[in-house]
Amino acid sequence: MKTLTIALVLTLAPTLSLAAGCNHGKSAQIMSCADGTAYDADAKACLPISS
């Protein structure tokens, strides 16, 4: 019974650790624009600032 428990733990441990640490593609990225432009979320691009 002890061997079965250890085998089960060793089988599930990598799966659980990968699931807990997976954040691929979910983090926000910081967008920086050149001077005189600002990021427009609707256009998803840097647009000139009109004054």
Stockholm file with secondary structure:
# STOCKHOLM 1.0

chainA/1-51         MKTLTIALVLTLAPTLSLAAGCNHGKSAQIMSCADGTAYDADAKACLPISS
#=GR chainA/1-51 SS CHHHHHHHHHHHHHHHHHHHHCCTTTSCCCCCCCTTEEEETTTTEEEECCC
#=GC SS_cons        CHHHHHHHHHHHHHHHHHHHHCCTTTSCCCCCCCTTEEEETTTTEEEECCC
//
